[in-house]
Amino acid sequence: MTTATITTKATSTPENTAGQLDTVMTVDEINQFLHKEFPQHIGVVTEMGKNSAVMRLDVDDAHLRPGGTVSGPTMMALADICLYVAILGQIGPVALAVTTNLNINFLRKPEPAKAMIAEARLLKLGKRLAVGEISIYSEGDDEPVAHVTATYSIPPR
């Protein structure tokens, strides 16, 4: 598991003209929550924004499948946790929010010598369900290696 110290960036949007964070948790708070509640998770949160999150996974031999490519389960796990992080950024630390559906389209072979970057965006955040999409890239590449859609169930508060 990679440990990194990363700070969030405040953004200025019409809803946020004071330069305050667009999330209820910072990057550091989310990383600490994940390490405590989900020590088996992969990747590190690098950015948070309104309805969005970015994570990075430094690929090593444990993430590769025969043929020297990043395994599908590795990319699925990274996408899943990245959307979860985007949700937590909006609703706070809810350990019992769970994936109810995840669909992945593998678009091209990722480069095993490069880190994987996952960019999640919430499409809808309701009281009980959240729907989002995640694009996964090999670091430095403009074309995604996978596109994911997923739905989360949010427990009642």
N, CA, C and O of each residue as an XYZ file, in Angstrom:
628
protein
N       0.847     -1.166      0.000
C       0.000      0.000      0.000
C       0.897      1.234      0.000
O       1.836      1.324      0.791
N       0.611      2.167     -0.871
C       1.382      3.387     -1.001
C       0.822      4.447     -0.064
O      -0.392      4.626      0.031
N       1.713      5.144      0.625
C       1.292      6.234      1.490
C       1.807      7.528      0.887
O       2.963      7.608      0.471
N       0.961      8.532      0.840
C       1.356      9.819      0.279
C       0.687     10.927      1.062
O      -0.414     10.760      1.587
N       1.357     12.052      1.134
C       0.761     13.234      1.723
C       0.384     14.163      0.588
O       1.246     14.649     -0.145
N      -0.890     14.401      0.450
C      -1.396     15.204     -0.646
C      -2.372     16.210     -0.067
O      -3.158     15.881      0.821
N      -2.325     17.422     -0.563
C      -3.246     18.435     -0.053
C      -4.323     18.707     -1.091
O      -4.111     18.528     -2.290
N      -5.478     19.140     -0.612
C      -6.574     19.451     -1.529
C      -6.401     20.853     -2.069
O      -5.711     21.686     -1.481
N      -7.032     21.095     -3.186
C      -7.040     22.423     -3.784
C      -8.426     23.015     -3.588
O      -9.428     22.361     -3.880
N      -8.491     24.230     -3.102
C      -9.781     24.917     -3.022
C     -10.097     25.457     -4.404
O      -9.214     25.955     -5.102
N     -11.350     25.358     -4.795
C     -11.741     25.857     -6.106
C     -12.727     26.998     -5.928
O     -13.419     27.086     -4.913
N     -12.782     27.849     -6.901
C     -13.735     28.952     -6.865
C     -14.764     28.731     -7.959
O     -14.454     28.819     -9.147
N     -15.991     28.444     -7.549
C     -17.093     28.220     -8.474
C     -18.236     29.121     -8.040
O     -18.152     29.742     -6.981
N     -19.304     29.211     -8.827
C     -20.439     30.036     -8.391
C     -20.959     29.626     -7.015
O     -21.397     30.478     -6.243
N     -20.915     28.336     -6.701
C     -21.389     27.876     -5.396
C     -20.330     28.069     -4.309
O     -20.617     27.918     -3.121
N     -19.110     28.401     -4.720
C     -17.992     28.411     -3.795
C     -17.100     29.615     -4.070
O     -15.927     29.450     -4.404
N     -17.631     30.802     -3.936
C     -16.867     31.989     -4.268
C     -15.879     32.395     -3.183
O     -15.028     33.255     -3.410
N     -15.984     31.784     -2.008
C     -15.062     32.117     -0.924
C     -13.805     31.264     -0.968
O     -12.950     31.399     -0.093
N     -13.665     30.386     -1.963
C     -12.480     29.545     -2.047
C     -12.523     28.382     -1.084
O     -11.483     27.791     -0.796
N     -13.703     28.029     -0.571
C     -13.828     26.906      0.346
C     -13.850     25.610     -0.440
O     -14.113     25.606     -1.643
N     -13.574     24.516      0.242
C     -13.596     23.219     -0.414
C     -15.005     22.858     -0.848
O     -15.979     23.199     -0.176
N     -15.109     22.163     -1.981
C     -16.396     21.706     -2.504
C     -16.775     20.353     -1.927
O     -17.736     19.742     -2.394
N     -16.058     19.871     -0.941
C     -16.299     18.557     -0.354
C     -16.431     18.678      1.156
O     -15.978     19.656      1.751
N     -17.059     17.673      1.775
C     -17.194     17.679      3.232
C     -16.020     16.983      3.906
O     -15.891     17.029      5.129
N     -15.161     16.339      3.117
C     -13.946     15.709      3.645
C     -12.766     16.129      2.765
O     -12.920     16.299      1.555
N     -11.601     16.294      3.369
C     -10.403     16.629      2.614
C      -9.754     15.347      2.090
O     -10.129     14.243      2.484
N      -8.796     15.508      1.215
C      -8.033     14.361      0.698
C      -7.388     13.598      1.861
O      -7.455     12.370      1.912
N      -6.777     14.314      2.775
C      -6.121     13.649      3.909
C      -7.127     12.900      4.783
O      -6.857     11.780      5.216
N      -8.288     13.514      5.044
C      -9.310     12.849      5.859
C      -9.827     11.579      5.183
O     -10.044     10.564      5.845
N     -10.022     11.637      3.884
C     -10.504     10.450      3.149
C      -9.441      9.358      3.169
O      -9.758      8.195      3.420
N      -8.187      9.715      2.910
C      -7.122      8.703      2.936
C      -7.021      8.056      4.318
O      -6.845      6.842      4.415
N      -7.130      8.850      5.386
C      -7.094      8.298      6.742
C      -8.286      7.380      6.989
O      -8.128      6.309      7.577
N      -9.473      7.783      6.550
C     -10.676      6.962      6.701
C     -10.500      5.627      5.976
O     -10.819      4.576      6.530
N     -10.004      5.663      4.761
C      -9.807      4.425      3.996
C      -8.802      3.501      4.679
O      -9.029      2.294      4.763
N      -7.708      4.051      5.162
C      -6.694      3.226      5.836
C      -7.255      2.579      7.101
O      -6.889      1.453      7.438
N      -8.149      3.293      7.804
C      -8.722      2.762      9.037
C      -9.835      1.747      8.755
O      -9.823      0.648      9.310
N     -10.795      2.107      7.898
C     -11.979      1.284      7.668
C     -11.790      0.211      6.600
O     -12.426     -0.842      6.656
N     -10.918      0.476      5.627
C     -10.700     -0.449      4.508
C      -9.209     -0.621      4.261
O      -8.705     -0.187      3.225
N      -8.492     -1.248      5.193
C      -7.037     -1.358      5.034
C      -6.624     -2.152      3.792
O      -5.473     -2.072      3.362
N      -7.551     -2.915      3.218
C      -7.248     -3.708      2.029
C      -7.395     -2.907      0.734
O      -7.104     -3.435     -0.339
N      -7.839     -1.648      0.805
C      -8.085     -0.869     -0.420
C      -6.790     -0.645     -1.200
O      -5.688     -0.739     -0.661
N      -6.964     -0.347     -2.488
C      -5.809     -0.043     -3.329
C      -5.864      1.422     -3.738
O      -6.936      2.027     -3.768
N      -4.723      1.977     -4.047
C      -4.644      3.342     -4.544
C      -4.628      4.383     -3.445
O      -4.849      4.092     -2.270
N      -4.357      5.611     -3.869
C      -4.331      6.746     -2.958
C      -5.135      7.884     -3.594
O      -5.044      8.121     -4.798
N      -5.912      8.573     -2.783
C      -6.696      9.710     -3.257
C      -5.747     10.875     -3.493
O      -4.942     11.217     -2.626
N      -5.845     11.484     -4.674
C      -4.969     12.608     -4.996
C      -5.717     13.925     -5.140
O      -5.147     14.992     -4.910
N      -7.002     13.858     -5.522
C      -7.788     15.080     -5.692
C      -9.239     14.808     -5.325
O      -9.741     13.694     -5.471
N      -9.897     15.858     -4.845
C     -11.330     15.820     -4.547
C     -11.940     17.090     -5.120
O     -11.294     18.136     -5.175
N     -13.174     16.985     -5.539
C     -13.892     18.153     -6.023
C     -15.377     17.929     -5.863
O     -15.799     16.882     -5.371
N     -16.169     18.891     -6.270
C     -17.619     18.736     -6.193
C     -18.021     17.568     -7.090
O     -17.842     17.610     -8.307
N     -18.566     16.529     -6.467
C     -19.037     15.333     -7.182
C     -17.943     14.605     -7.942
O     -18.232     13.943     -8.939
N     -16.698     14.707     -7.502
C     -15.618     14.050     -8.232
C     -14.471     13.645     -7.308
O     -14.324     14.147     -6.193
N     -13.670     12.718     -7.821
C     -12.471     12.285     -7.102
C     -11.485     11.730     -8.118
O     -11.873     11.244     -9.181
N     -10.206     11.809     -7.775
C      -9.140     11.230     -8.588
C      -8.271     10.386     -7.669
O      -7.907     10.807     -6.571
N      -7.945      9.181     -8.141
C      -7.062      8.295     -7.384
C      -5.929      7.809     -8.276
O      -6.043      7.780     -9.502
N      -4.840      7.432     -7.631
C      -3.652      6.934     -8.334
C      -3.284      5.583     -7.741
O      -3.311      5.396     -6.525
N      -2.938      4.643     -8.618
C      -2.437      3.340     -8.197
C      -1.100      3.099     -8.868
O      -1.011      3.037    -10.094
N      -0.056      2.963     -8.056
C       1.251      2.582     -8.587
C       1.216      1.080     -8.846
O       1.127      0.279     -7.915
N       1.287      0.713    -10.106
C       1.158     -0.685    -10.519
C       2.428     -1.439    -10.166
O       3.539     -0.974    -10.419
N       2.238     -2.632     -9.565
C       3.371     -3.519     -9.323
C       3.003     -4.929     -9.785
O       1.919     -5.137    -10.329
N       3.886     -5.885     -9.577
C       3.672     -7.255    -10.078
C       2.374     -7.879     -9.562
O       1.780     -8.710    -10.249
N       1.927     -7.496     -8.372
C       0.703     -8.073     -7.807
C      -0.537     -7.662     -8.604
O      -1.579     -8.308     -8.493
N      -0.440     -6.598     -9.406
C      -1.572     -6.104    -10.178
C      -1.593     -6.630    -11.613
O      -2.513     -6.330    -12.374
N      -0.578     -7.415    -11.979
C      -0.466     -7.883    -13.361
C      -1.025     -9.284    -13.527
O      -1.013    -10.090    -12.596
N      -1.511     -9.560    -14.720
C      -1.991    -10.887    -15.080
C      -1.030    -11.470    -16.112
O      -0.161    -10.759    -16.615
N      -1.173    -12.738    -16.430
C      -0.323    -13.303    -17.478
C      -0.426    -12.472    -18.758
O      -1.510    -12.033    -19.139
N       0.684    -12.271    -19.394
C       0.730    -11.417    -20.574
C       1.244    -10.033    -20.239
O       1.455     -9.214    -21.134
N       1.452     -9.760    -18.937
C       2.057     -8.496    -18.524
C       1.152     -7.295    -18.586
O       1.638     -6.176    -18.751
N      -0.164     -7.483    -18.458
C      -1.076     -6.348    -18.446
C      -1.731     -6.239    -17.072
O      -1.783     -7.212    -16.320
N      -2.224     -5.060    -16.758
C      -2.920     -4.848    -15.488
C      -4.209     -5.671    -15.521
O      -4.942     -5.648    -16.509
N      -4.474     -6.390    -14.447
C      -5.633     -7.279    -14.409
C      -6.946     -6.502    -14.350
O      -7.003     -5.381    -13.845
N      -7.994     -7.124    -14.877
C      -9.330     -6.547    -14.805
C      -9.787     -6.319    -13.380
O     -10.305     -5.245    -13.075
N      -9.611     -7.305    -12.480
C     -10.029     -7.078    -11.099
C      -9.323     -5.885    -10.439
O      -9.916     -5.211     -9.597
N      -8.078     -5.621    -10.811
C      -7.370     -4.459    -10.263
C      -8.038     -3.166    -10.730
O      -8.261     -2.253     -9.935
N      -8.356     -3.095    -12.024
C      -8.999     -1.881    -12.543
C     -10.404     -1.723    -11.966
O     -10.835     -0.606    -11.680
N     -11.122     -2.841    -11.792
C     -12.460     -2.767    -11.203
C     -12.396     -2.273     -9.766
O     -13.208     -1.443     -9.357
N     -11.441     -2.775     -8.998
C     -11.300     -2.348     -7.606
C     -10.948     -0.865     -7.519
O     -11.473     -0.152     -6.664
N     -10.064     -0.401     -8.398
C      -9.687      1.013     -8.398
C     -10.889      1.892     -8.753
O     -11.107      2.927     -8.122
N     -11.660      1.490     -9.746
C     -12.855      2.250    -10.130
C     -13.860      2.284     -8.987
O     -14.427      3.334     -8.684
N     -14.080      1.144     -8.356
C     -15.055      1.032     -7.268
C     -14.691      1.956     -6.109
O     -15.536      2.706     -5.621
N     -13.462      1.905     -5.678
C     -13.049      2.726     -4.538
C     -13.033      4.212     -4.914
O     -13.309      5.064     -4.068
N     -12.719      4.527     -6.156
C     -12.682      5.934     -6.572
C     -14.085      6.554     -6.558
O     -14.255      7.697     -6.134
N     -15.082      5.804     -7.019
C     -16.450      6.333     -6.952
C     -16.890      6.456     -5.495
O     -17.541      7.435     -5.128
N     -16.547      5.486     -4.672
C     -16.863      5.544     -3.248
C     -16.280      6.824     -2.633
O     -16.942      7.496     -1.842
N     -15.055      7.149     -2.997
C     -14.404      8.356     -2.488
C     -15.156      9.614     -2.942
O     -15.334     10.543     -2.154
N     -15.595      9.650     -4.194
C     -16.366     10.808     -4.684
C     -17.655     10.971     -3.878
O     -18.066     12.089     -3.568
N     -18.294      9.834     -3.541
C     -19.516      9.873     -2.735
C     -19.209     10.380     -1.329
O     -19.907     11.257     -0.819
N     -18.168      9.833     -0.700
C     -17.798     10.264      0.654
C     -17.464     11.753      0.690
O     -17.731     12.429      1.684
N     -16.891     12.252     -0.375
C     -16.563     13.668     -0.439
C     -17.795     14.551     -0.357
O     -17.702     15.721      0.012
N     -18.955     13.993     -0.703
C     -20.196     14.759     -0.674
C     -21.045     14.477      0.563
O     -21.737     15.372      1.047
N     -21.005     13.241      1.085
C     -21.895     12.893      2.204
C     -21.162     12.634      3.516
O     -21.803     12.478      4.555
N     -19.838     12.585      3.488
C     -19.075     12.316      4.701
C     -18.791     10.828      4.866
O     -19.158     10.022      4.011
N     -18.138     10.467      5.965
C     -17.683      9.088      6.164
C     -18.827      8.119      6.473
O     -19.300      8.047      7.607
N     -19.259      7.386      5.465
C     -20.330      6.397      5.607
C     -19.754      5.050      5.198
O     -19.699      4.724      4.013
N     -19.326      4.268      6.187
C     -18.661      3.001      5.903
C     -19.595      1.985      5.253
O     -19.131      1.099      4.535
N     -20.894      2.094      5.489
C     -21.823      1.072      5.009
C     -22.460      1.378      3.651
O     -23.380      0.668      3.247
N     -22.006      2.401      2.941
C     -22.437      2.597      1.556
C     -21.813      1.462      0.743
O     -20.619      1.189      0.868
N     -22.621      0.801     -0.090
C     -22.124     -0.384     -0.806
C     -22.438     -0.312     -2.291
O     -23.413      0.311     -2.711
N     -21.597     -0.956     -3.065
C     -21.801     -1.064     -4.507
C     -22.970     -1.994     -4.777
O     -23.021     -3.101     -4.241
N     -23.915     -1.552     -5.609
C     -25.025     -2.424     -6.008
C     -24.896     -2.851     -7.462
O     -25.496     -3.845     -7.869
N     -24.123     -2.117     -8.245
C     -23.914     -2.468     -9.641
C     -22.613     -1.838    -10.115
O     -22.281     -0.713     -9.742
N     -21.879     -2.580    -10.942
C     -20.660     -2.043    -11.538
C     -20.505     -2.680    -12.909
O     -20.525     -3.904    -13.040
N     -20.352     -1.847    -13.928
C     -20.154     -2.324    -15.294
C     -18.878     -1.694    -15.836
O     -18.686     -0.481    -15.740
N     -18.006     -2.525    -16.407
C     -16.742     -2.007    -16.923
C     -16.575     -2.403    -18.378
O     -16.866     -3.531    -18.775
N     -16.097     -1.446    -19.164
C     -15.720     -1.694    -20.551
C     -14.216     -1.487    -20.655
O     -13.716     -0.386    -20.423
N     -13.503     -2.543    -21.002
C     -12.060     -2.454    -21.199
C     -11.826     -1.959    -22.617
O     -12.244     -2.607    -23.576
N     -11.171     -0.834    -22.759
C     -11.043     -0.172    -24.054
C      -9.708     -0.428    -24.740
O      -9.653     -0.526    -25.966
N      -8.652     -0.535    -23.982
C      -7.320     -0.801    -24.541
C      -6.426     -1.328    -23.437
O      -6.740     -1.212    -22.253
N      -5.321     -1.901    -23.838
C      -4.381     -2.488    -22.879
C      -3.640     -1.379    -22.125
O      -3.006     -0.521    -22.739
N      -3.725     -1.403    -20.783
C      -2.974     -0.406    -20.007
C      -1.474     -0.706    -20.043
O      -1.055     -1.842    -20.267
N      -0.692      0.325    -19.821
C       0.751      0.144    -19.802
C       1.185     -0.243    -18.390
O       1.028      0.546    -17.458
N       1.732     -1.455    -18.220
C       2.054     -1.941    -16.875
C       3.173     -1.171    -16.174
O       3.310     -1.257    -14.954
N       3.967     -0.428    -16.928
C       5.060      0.327    -16.313
C       4.603      1.705    -15.828
O       5.388      2.450    -15.241
N       3.328      2.042    -16.075
C       2.805      3.348    -15.668
C       1.760      3.181    -14.571
O       1.081      2.157    -14.488
N       1.647      4.203    -13.737
C       0.600      4.209    -12.713
C      -0.761      4.289    -13.398
O      -0.875      4.782    -14.520
N      -1.798      3.795    -12.703
C      -3.170      3.903    -13.181
C      -3.801      5.118    -12.492
O      -3.630      5.316    -11.289
N      -4.532      5.927    -13.266
C      -5.234      7.088    -12.741
C      -6.728      6.867    -12.958
O      -7.164      6.618    -14.082
N      -7.511      6.955    -11.885
C      -8.966      6.818    -11.976
C      -9.597      8.168    -11.682
O      -9.259      8.822    -10.696
N     -10.523      8.580    -12.551
C     -11.241      9.837    -12.382
C     -12.725      9.529    -12.288
O     -13.339      9.094    -13.263
N     -13.304      9.758    -11.107
C     -14.720      9.466    -10.877
C     -15.539     10.748    -10.914
O     -15.085     11.813    -10.497
N     -16.764     10.612    -11.429
C     -17.691     11.739    -11.480
C     -19.078     11.222    -11.125
O     -19.575     10.273    -11.731
N     -19.694     11.858    -10.135
C     -21.061     11.496     -9.767
C     -22.035     12.067    -10.788
O     -21.995     13.256    -11.103
N     -22.909     11.210    -11.301
C     -23.942     11.649    -12.233
C     -25.215     12.017    -11.485
O     -25.936     12.936    -11.872
N     -25.485     11.275    -10.391
C     -26.654     11.551     -9.549
C     -26.337     11.112     -8.136
O     -25.851     10.004     -7.908
N     -26.615     11.986     -7.198
C     -26.455     11.671     -5.784
C     -27.793     11.915     -5.107
O     -28.187     13.058     -4.876
N     -28.495     10.813     -4.790
C     -29.768     10.903     -4.106
C     -29.627     10.530     -2.644
O     -28.516     10.346     -2.145
N     -30.758     10.417     -1.956
C     -30.731     10.044     -0.540
C     -30.327      8.596     -0.348
O     -29.643      8.274      0.623
N     -30.737      7.706     -1.261
C     -30.487      6.269     -1.095
C     -29.581      5.665     -2.155
O     -28.990      4.611     -1.924
N     -29.456      6.314     -3.328
C     -28.628      5.784     -4.409
C     -27.714      6.864     -4.971
O     -28.066      8.042     -5.015
N     -26.541      6.436     -5.397
C     -25.609      7.312     -6.104
C     -25.183      6.585     -7.374
O     -24.889      5.390     -7.348
N     -25.154      7.314     -8.479
C     -24.751      6.758     -9.762
C     -23.585      7.587    -10.280
O     -23.606      8.816    -10.213
N     -22.564      6.901    -10.798
C     -21.417      7.628    -11.307
C     -20.706      6.897    -12.408
O     -21.025      5.754    -12.736
N     -19.730      7.581    -12.975
C     -18.883      6.972    -13.995
C     -17.430      7.236    -13.648
O     -17.087      8.236    -13.017
N     -16.593      6.317    -14.075
C     -15.175      6.397    -13.782
C     -14.419      6.120    -15.065
O     -14.719      5.158    -15.773
N     -13.442      6.956    -15.367
C     -12.527      6.699    -16.478
C     -11.175      6.355    -15.882
O     -10.707      7.014    -14.954
N     -10.553      5.321    -16.423
C      -9.245      4.886    -15.942
C      -8.232      5.074    -17.067
O      -8.474      4.695    -18.213
N      -7.102      5.663    -16.717
C      -6.042      5.973    -17.669
C      -4.719      5.382    -17.200
O      -4.514      5.177    -16.003
N      -3.816      5.108    -18.151
C      -2.412      4.923    -17.812
C      -1.853      6.330    -17.656
O      -2.108      7.196    -18.493
N      -1.104      6.558    -16.606
C      -0.613      7.907    -16.314
C       0.080      8.520    -17.529
O       0.941      7.900    -18.152
N      -0.315      9.753    -17.849
C       0.277     10.484    -18.959
C      -0.413     10.263    -20.291
O      -0.106     10.958    -21.259
N      -1.338      9.315    -20.366
C      -2.064      9.046    -21.608
C      -3.398      9.778    -21.606
O      -4.041      9.906    -20.564
N      -3.810     10.256    -22.770
C      -5.080     10.967    -22.901
C      -6.263     10.041    -23.127
O      -7.399     10.400    -22.816
N      -6.014      8.861    -23.661
C      -7.083      7.917    -23.971
C      -7.312      6.965    -22.800
O      -6.353      6.395    -22.279
N      -8.556      6.785    -22.379
C      -8.818      5.869    -21.257
C      -8.583      4.410    -21.641
O      -8.758      4.016    -22.794
N      -8.185      3.623    -20.650
C      -8.031      2.178    -20.845
C      -9.311      1.449    -20.452
O      -9.539      0.316    -20.876
N     -10.149      2.100    -19.638
C     -11.421      1.494    -19.232
C     -12.422      2.594    -18.885
O     -12.059      3.676    -18.424
N     -13.705      2.274    -19.127
C     -14.802      3.164    -18.739
C     -15.753      2.345    -17.872
O     -16.133      1.231    -18.231
N     -16.128      2.905    -16.737
C     -16.919      2.179    -15.738
C     -18.138      3.004    -15.361
O     -18.058      4.226    -15.232
N     -19.265      2.327    -15.187
C     -20.430      2.950    -14.566
C     -20.768      2.119    -13.333
O     -20.617      0.897    -13.336
N     -21.222      2.783    -12.294
C     -21.511      2.065    -11.055
C     -22.612      2.771    -10.279
O     -22.844      3.971    -10.425
N     -23.281      1.978     -9.447
C     -24.327      2.480     -8.560
C     -24.000      2.049     -7.137
O     -23.587      0.914     -6.900
N     -24.186      2.953     -6.207
C     -23.990      2.687     -4.785
C     -25.303      2.845     -4.052
O     -26.103      3.720     -4.384
N     -25.529      2.004     -3.057
C     -26.643      2.161     -2.132
C     -26.127      2.885     -0.903
O     -25.105      2.507     -0.331
N     -26.832      3.917     -0.507
C     -26.439      4.707      0.666
C     -27.400      4.373      1.799
O     -28.613      4.501      1.635
N     -26.876      3.944      2.953
C     -27.773      3.579      4.048
C     -28.492      4.804      4.617
O     -27.986      5.923      4.533
N     -29.670      4.583      5.195
C     -30.365      5.713      5.822
C     -29.543      6.250      6.984
O     -28.826      5.506      7.653
N     -29.660      7.543      7.211
C     -28.900      8.159      8.312
C     -29.775      8.352      9.508
O     -29.317      8.855     10.534
